[in-house]
Amino acid sequence: MKGIVIDPGKAPEICKLPNDSQGLERWLGGPMRVDRFPTQPVGLAYVRKAPEPLPASWARCATRIWRGNAYYGRLLLLGWHGNIPTDIPKALIEDLVKQWSAMEVKTK
């Protein structure tokens, strides 16, 4: 399955990911949680997310900040259909790499 990996301090990169939840959890290093994009068939898979409200000191060491939430550690952007991870649609993948290159992510 094709997705985007975002490691702390690094630019997002497109890569081949495992096709099942167990494989994805091995990539992430723990139990996977997914926040879905409101207007696209995409999900952000992660293990750690900061408490709310976000303490200012926590924001400085986050991997990315999206929709006011800080995410830590390795992140995966995946296609998401129903409750099943899939390939990110080809039409979206390059735009997502550009959007997620910034520390604070602005999505459509």
N, C-alpha and C positions, 0 to 999 in steps of 0.2 A: 504494500500500500504506500502511496506517495503522500508525504506530509512535510511539515517544516519543524525543524528542531531549533530551539533557542536555549543555549547554555549561558550561564551567568558571565557577563563581560564580553560576550561574543555576538557577532552578527547572526541573524537567522540564516539557516541553510536548508535547502530542499534535499530530502533524502528518502530512501526506502525504509519504511517502518514495518514492524511485525503486523500481521493481519488480525491478531486476537488480543483480548484484554490482558491476558497474562503476559504476553510478550511486551505489550506497551508498558505495563507496570514494571517489568524488568528494566526497560529503557529509562523510566522515570525514577526508579529506585524506591518505590513504595506503592501503597494503594492509590489508585488513580481516581481523581475527581475531574469532572468536566463542566465548564461553564460554556453554555451555547451562545453563539452570536445571535442577536435579536433579528437580523434581517438577512442572514446568509446561512447556507447549509454547512456551517463550520463550527467546531468546538475547540476550546482551549483546555488541554489536559494538563494537570499539575498535581503535585503532592502537597505543597505548602502555600498557604495564603495568610496574609496578616490579619490581625483582629481589627475590628472597626470600633471607633474611629481610628484612622491610621496615625500612629505617633510619627512625628516628623523625622525622628532618628531612624525609624524603620525604612522609610522611603529611600534613604540613601544607599541601602545595601540590597534593594530588591532587584530581581532579574528584569522585570518590567512592571509598569503600572498601567492598568487598563480599567476603564469605567470606575475610577476612584479606588480600586483595590490593588494592593501590592502582591505580586506573586514571586516566589523564591525558588531557587534550584532550577533544574532542567524543565523546560516547557515544551509541549508539543501542540502544534496546530494540526488538526485532523479534519477531514470531511466528516460530517455527522448526519446520518439519516435515521430517523426514529431514535432508537437507542443503540445504534450500531455504528462503529467507526468505519469510515470509507476513505477513498482517495479524495483529496481536495479537488474541486472542479478546476480543470485546466485554465478556465477563464479568470479564476481568482488568485491562483497561486503566486504569480509575480507581484500583483498588487499587495498581497498579504506580506510578502517578504519586505517590500518597501515600507509599508505601514508599521511593521513590527521591528524595524531597524532602530527606531527612536526609543529612548527609555520610557517616555510617557506616550502610550499608544493612542492614537485618534482613529477610531474606525467609523465607517459609514453606518 
